[in-house]
Amino acid sequence: MDMFLDTFLLDFQNRNSHHNFPSLIDYSVTETAEEDKTKKVSFLVPASQIDSFTPSPQDTKYKASILNFSLFYGKFQALRNISMDIMANKITAIIGPSGCGKSTLLRSLNRMNDLVPNIRIQGQILLEGENIYAPGVDIVGVRRRVGMVFQRPNPFPKSIYDNIAYGPRLYGMRRRALLDEIVERSLQQAALWDEVKDKLHHSGMALSGGQQQRLCIARALAVQPEMILMDEPASALDPVATLKIEELMQSLKSEYTIVIVTHNMQQAARVSDYTAFMMIDNPQNRTGVLVEYGPTAQVFTNPQNKQTEDYVTGRFG
């Protein structure tokens, strides 16, 4: 727990060096030159199964890599041989018809599927080069680094303040002054501070649906994740609240890598930098496969696969 707290405090200080928060932590850190992590994106599945792409040079730093990843619920295979690189500080949208495994793939990125009985996986998911499914990996640590926002807002039955402070307290943070900073910063990042700053001790359940979803985003940000997963975060919201969530995603990607599942083609085209299109391999097996992955503009205007074209143009799905 002390290691998590040290990491959390140091990360908070580093990320907020440009803010006017008072310094509450004094650490001496020796920095070493970071190795060049750029690489050409490659896929390990047959070319017949996926249409690949080469990102532009400025986009070649990747946050996560999914390598030949398959997932089984008991005897049922939900995902087969998924391979893709997720670019850092970009928004990646996962689209496809219902039941093709989009949410299953998303939850695999922070091992949320471990909570389902009889799960079995093959392949690897690397988070900055480290396999999160390797033996001995701290799952709690993975979920701190990779936050999750669900389809429907799910604030805790607590005050707005306690919703945000819940994660830091879980990692051992007890200093009220620093908790105050974390709460304010997280709500500012979630574009909610101005709306709730005078009622932090009111129930989070009393907020509107759109405000509740931004509260949940702020709660995820409070533990300083590196990646944020969003499973249809605006599907239960009205158009005005949806626009605020989309604007929020754009503002957050400068600091975080975002992966979003959406059924809304217009939303995927508006907010994402990269798009992955998934399909069911056949009606009998109903196994999810990755059909095409590339820059969003290419996927929507010049898809390389006929199935992708049919889906984004509304011919099916």
C-alpha positions, 0 to 999 in steps of 0.5 A: 500500500505504501508503494501505491501511495508513493506512486500516486503522490509522485504522479499527482505532483508530476501531472500537476506541476503546471497548476497553481496548487501549493506543493505538499510533497517533497520528493527527490527523483532521479530521471533517466533518459527514456528509451525510444518506444516508437515502432511500426505498427504490425498485426499478428493475424493473417492479412485476410482477417484484418486490414492494417495501417501504418500510422503517421510518424507522430502517432507511433508511440503506443500505450497498449498492444493487444497481441493475438488475444482470444477470450473464452467464457467457459467453452464459448469463444467470445474473441478470436485473435485480436491484434491492435496497437492503441496509440498514446494520447489518442481516442480509439473507438471500437465499433460494430454490431451488438454481440461482437465482443466490443465491451468484452475487449474493452473490459479485457484492457483492465482485467474487468473480465476476471470478475466473470466465472470460467474466463480463459484467455490466450495471447497478451495485452501489453501496457507500455510493454508489460503483459497485464496477464502475466503471472503475479501481476497486481490486478489492483495496480492495473486497474489504477492505471487503466480506469473505467467509465460505464454505460450508465452513470453509477455514482456512489450513494455518497457526497460529491466530495466523497465520490471523488476522494474514494479512490485516493483514500482506498490507496491510503491518502488521508491528508485533507489538504491533498484530498481537497486538491485532488477533488478540485483538480478532478472535477475541473478536468471533468468540466464539473467544478463550476457547477458543483463547487458550492455543493461538494457535500451534497449527494452525487445522486442528486445530480442530473444524468449528464452531471453524474456521468461527468462525476464518474469520469472525475472519480476515475481521474482522481487516481491518476490513470494512464488510460481511460476506458469508456463503454458507451458513456453517452448512450443514456444521455440527452444530446446536450449532455452527450456533447459535453462528454464528447468535448470532455474526451477531446480535452482529456486526451492530451493527458490520457489515452482513451478507448471508447465503445460506441454504437453511434457512428456519428460519435465515433467519427466526431471524437476518435482518432482511430477506429476498430471495426469488429464483427461476428465471424459467423452466426453459429459461433458468434465469435468476435473478430477484428475486421479493420483498424485504422485512422478514423478518417480512413475507416469512414471515408475509404475503408479497406474492407467491404464489411466495414464499408457496409457497416459504416454506410448503414447497409447492416448493423 
